[in-house]
């Protein structure tokens, strides 16, 4: 059985609807809790896919959250291997930093549903369905420079770097495709303080949930997994990574 390892930072930001996709594709799904797990004991090369999930902290806050340094080392090692790696929000920011890019606070928070503009590379990628009217869930205040050797896939009016790829098997997403309408209710509780401070109305998030088939966003992950099937990752690739 294939194996996906999800590195989680807070309980309610899990794989969401993506978990079912992995299970249906024949993957065993395991979670590691980044703040409390012995990250140094992990074999980061063993899983067929590693997913680094989101969380309400900055990728540069290792003074407050020392575990981030070990997590960055694991991501650096995974990047060097060239094996499949998916980062979501904080996960994408950590991937950017581990690739040598700067991560920093953006000009304003981007919280809510909004459209993306895909680059030519993005339109050729698994993200292609997002080139239409489909909205995605944005929930971040940080951003990052495009990592060395990375290709920009998507932008929004507020943030230029919304998605990137490094080679054929590394994908970073600043936004959330894994959160369904029902999942959002957990986020509204978990992020209550942030939402209040940002002046975001809860009903606006509920009302903004796209009226798309439940499989729409899951199909993007299915497409990415399908692309991985054609990728030979038996030989490690070399990436520029600096922590």
N, C-alpha and C positions, 0 to 999 in steps of 0.2 A: 504494500500500500504506500502511495505517495504521502509526503508529510509536509504540512505547512505549520510554521512556528510564528505565532503572533506575539509581538512584544507590546504589552499593554501598560499604560501609565495611570489610567483611572478606570474604574470598573465599568462605567456606563459607556465609555468610548471603546467598544469592542468591534468585532468584524461585522456586526449587524447583519444585513441581508447578504453580505458576502460569504458568511459562514456556510449557508445552505449551498451556495455555488461550489465552494470547495468540496463539501461533502459529496455532492452529486457528481463531481468530477473525480471522485475516488481518493480524496485526500483525508488523512487523519489530521484533525485540528488540535493543536495544543497552544495554550497561553502561557506566557511568562510575565509575571508582574515586575516590571522594571525597577520600581522603587525598593522592593524588598527581596528580590531573588538574588542569588549569588551569580551575577552575570559572568564573572570570570570563569565559572565552571561550565559554561555553555560551549558546545561544539557548534559554532555558528555556520560551519560549512556543511553540516550533515543534512539539514532540511532541504527538501526540494524547492520550497519557496519560503522566504522570510518576509513578514509584513510588520512594519513598524507603525504603530497606530498613533492617534492624536493624544492631546492632553493640554491642560491649561497652564503650561509653564513655557519658558523660553529655552531654545536650544543652546543658549549662551549662559544659562544660570547655574553653572556647576558650583559656584560658591554656596548657593543655597541648596542645591540638589546634587551632592557629590556623585551619585550613581551615574549621572550623565556622562562623566568622563569614561567610565567603563563601557557604557552603551555606545558611545562614539567610537571606541576602539573596535567593538564588535562590528559596527556598521562599516568601518574602514576595512576590516578584514573581509567582510562579505563583498564589498565593492571590488576589492582586489581579486577575489575569486572569479568574478564575472557571473556568478550564479544568480538566479532570479531573486529580485528584491523589489518590494513595493513599499513606498512610504506615503502615509496619509497625514496631511497637515503638519503637526509637530514632527511626524516621521519623515516627511519630505524635507523639512527644515534641518533635521539632524543629518539626513543624507547629504544635503547641500554643504553643511559645515564639514562633515567627514570627507567631502570631496575637495575641500580647500576654498569654499566660497564663504562670504560673510553673511551672517544672519543677524538681523537687527529689527528694532521696533519700526513699524510702518507709520505713515502720517495719520492714519485713523483706523479704527476697527472696521472690519468688513464682516458683518453678521447678517445673514439672511439669504434668501434665494435670489440668484441672478444668473445671467447668461455669460457665456465665455466667447471669446474670439479665438479660433484655432489658427495656428500657423499652417503653412503648407505641410510641414512635417506632421503636425497634429491631425490634419485632415487625412493623412495616410495611415494614422495609427489606430489603435483600438478606441481612441476617443472620438473617432469620426462622427458617431451619432450626435455628439454635442454641438455640431456645427449648425444645427437648426435652431428651433425655438426652445429647446430644453434648458431648463434652469438647473443649477446645482446649488448645494448648500455651502455657503461660505461661513467660516466661523474662526476668525483669526485676527490678530493685531500685529503680528510680526511678518516679515518678508525676508527675502534672501537674494543675493546676486546669483546669476546663472552660474552653476558650477563649471569648472574647466572640463572640456570634452563633452559637455551636455548640450542637448538640443532642446530649445524652447518649443513646447507644444501648444500652450494656451495662455491667454492673458485675459484680464478683466479691466474695466475702465479705471479702477483704483490701483491695481497691482499688475505689473508687467509679467512677472514670473508666476504663473499659476500651475503649470505642469511642465515637466521636463523628462527626458529620457537620457540615459547614458548607455550607449550600445543597445543591443536588442533585448536585454533582459532586466534592465533597471528602469523603474518608472516612479516618479515622484509627483504626487498630487497635493496641491495646497488646499483643495476643497474636499468635500465629503460626498462620495457616491454611495456609501454603505448605510447611511441613516435613512430609514423609512419614516413615514408619518407617525407610526406608533412609537418608534425609537425616539423621536423628537421630544416626546413628553418626559422621558428620563433626562434628556439634555436640559430641558427648561428648569428642572429641579436642580440638577447638578451644577449648572452654571448660573444659578439665580442671582448671586452677588454680581457677577460680571455683567449680566443683562441689565440689572438695575443701575449699575454705575454707568453703563453705556447708553442708558435711556431707550433701550429696545423694548417695544411693546410685545408681550408674549403672543397676543392674538395675531399680530402681523406675521409672526413665524408660522403659526398654525394655518393662517389663511393662504400663505404663500406656497404651501406644499403643492408641487406640480401634479396635475391630473393626467399622469402618464401611466401606462401599464406597469404593474409591479415588477415586471421582468426587465424594464428598459435599462436601468442602471446595472442590474445584475448581468445583463448581456454584454456590457462593456468589459466586465471582469472576465466573462467567458471568452470573449474575443482575445483578450490579453493572454489568458492561459492557452488558448489555441495557438497563438503566435509562439509561445514558449516551446510548444511541442516540436517546432521546426528549428529550434535554436540548439546548436551543439555547445554545451557549456562544460564539456569534459576537460578542456584545457583552460586554466585560469587566464583571464585577460589582465592587462596592466592598466590601472587607473592612477591618476595623480590624486593622492589623498593626504591631507594634512590636518591633524587635530591640534 
